[in-house]
Amino acid sequence: MQDFTRRTLLQGGTALAATGMLTGPALFEFAKAWAQSAPWKAEPGAKLTVMRWKRFVPAEDDAFNAMVAAFKAATGTEMNVFSESFEDVQPKASVAANTGSGLDLAWGLHTLPQLFPTKVLKMNDVADYLGKKYGGWTDAAAKTCKLGNDWLGIPVATNGGYMTYRKSALDKAGFKEFPKDFPGFLEMCKALKANNTPAGFALGHASGDGNSWLHWVLWGHGAYTVDQNDKIIINSPETAKALEYCKALYESFIPGTASWNDSSNNKAFLAGELYCTANGISIYVAAKTDPSKKELTADTYHALWPVGPVGKPTELQLALPILAFNFTKYPNAAKAFVAFMLEKENYEKWLDGAQGYLTQTLNAYESAPIWTADPKNAVFSQASKRTLPASGIGTVGEKAATAIADFIVVDMFANYCTGAKDAKGAMAEAERQLKRIYR
């Protein structure tokens, strides 16, 4: 856990200056002026405990920490922040929700606020303030956090995941450009395997990577867990086709993907063992900042997800919403901190620090400098607009959030691809699990 002081803010200036960020006294002066005019005034003696997902790009963490320190210095709010892996955020948020203690704010994945609709502080005023000021919210981002007319949290950013590949491996396999459809993508993966330069995608309980790419396969075939009325439709011919396609892909993968978590493909790609995967920009950033990986950096490219038989994008990008629990003793401080995070003086520079790892959910930030700073960043700017909500075509809410958190789609594909179940059995198990949720 980190405790933030003004000294933290001032000492962090050197690292953050490289990204062009307001640092040291300049950031402190902005924060002080903002606190005086903001709609929310932190309660005297406010103390906030904040859990966030563990960063993948160090400069993003530096930027966030400077922001936290500035908020503390300007408002007098004690800030205790700690990080957890993607896999651990939701379980620890659930413990706090069930016990009514331990956390004031939780910054997590997918539709986290929808898991605790009766335990969160409504954020309507924060969402209205930011939306009006910064051009409105992207559609999927708003759906992620809204229940009816109420905002259960704020969609801080999207972690855009796109195809990450070695250009030399594609060239050798006979592909001059990245495939744009499912048949072409499968043929490419087979060719990569034949050249001993395999692709690989997580089939384990990877909250980000596993859910993202397997929902893409499912939705790309026109298959969904539930329909627009939340009727369970997972057991369908379209799902069967998605399973067959995924198994064909899996047979071309590097060994071990059935047990991968969210960091496994990063490690394999950077180790030179993996030549195509789907990931945030963190693989490229890690290579670019490592002097020993200049060749890998030059050879790493990004591409949009190929489009399936439905003929349109069916991406599930990783939403990163933040919520405040309604048992916090400091609701004004919590709202003030969330609004402060997304103000332009913080947010645009924070996107710079993330180096493409985070994508805006407020439309005004589409022109942020990060998207033209490096041509290889550009693909990631589209994540918030191309994604479907985590519910697919169904209702965003606690039930859809539970289905994601319980890895129902991931386990269905893993069961079939690894031979644990046949197609009928895998679909039937997913259907049974969904009936438990949608009852």
HELIX and SHEET records of a PDB file:
HELIX    1   1 ARG A    6  GLN A   11  1                                   6    
HELIX    2   2 GLY A   13  ALA A   17  1                                   5    
HELIX    3   3 GLY A   24  SER A   37  1                                  14    
HELIX    4   4 PRO A   58  THR A   75  1                                  18    
HELIX    5   5 PHE A   86  THR A   99  1                                  14    
HELIX    6   6 LEU A  112  LEU A  115  5                                   4    
HELIX    7   7 ASN A  124  LYS A  133  1                                  10    
HELIX    8   8 ASP A  139  CYS A  145  1                                   7    
HELIX    9   9 LYS A  167  LYS A  172  1                                   6    
HELIX   10  10 PHE A  182  ALA A  194  1                                  13    
HELIX   11  11 ASP A  209  GLY A  220  1                                  12    
HELIX   12  12 PRO A  237  TYR A  250  1                                  14    
HELIX   13  13 THR A  257  SER A  259  5                                   3    
HELIX   14  14 SER A  264  LEU A  270  1                                   7    
HELIX   15  15 SER A  282  LYS A  288  1                                   7    
HELIX   16  16 PRO A  291  LYS A  293  5                                   3    
HELIX   17  17 LYS A  294  ASP A  299  1                                   6    
HELIX   18  18 PRO A  331  MET A  341  1                                  11    
HELIX   19  19 LYS A  344  ALA A  354  1                                  11    
HELIX   20  20 ASN A  363  SER A  367  5                                   5    
HELIX   21  21 ILE A  370  ALA A  373  1                                   4    
HELIX   22  22 PRO A  375  GLN A  382  5                                   8    
HELIX   23  23 ALA A  383  ARG A  386  1                                   4    
HELIX   24  24 GLU A  398  ALA A  405  1                                   8    
HELIX   25  25 ILE A  408  CYS A  417  1                                  10    
HELIX   26  26 ALA A  423  ILE A  437  1                                  15    
SHEET    1   A 6 GLN A   2  ASP A   3  0                                        
SHEET    2   A 6 GLU A  78  GLU A  84 -1                                        
SHEET    3   A 6 LYS A  47  TRP A  53  1                                        
SHEET    4   A 6 LEU A 105  TRP A 107  1                                        
SHEET    5   A 6 LEU A 318  ALA A 324 -1                                        
SHEET    6   A 6 ILE A 154  ASN A 159 -1                                        
SHEET    1   B 2 LYS A 146  LEU A 147  0                                        
SHEET    2   B 2 ASP A 150  TRP A 151 -1                                        
SHEET    1   C 3 CYS A 276  ASN A 279  0                                        
SHEET    2   C 3 TYR A 162  ARG A 166 -1                                        
SHEET    3   C 3 THR A 300  ALA A 303 -1                                        
END                                                                             
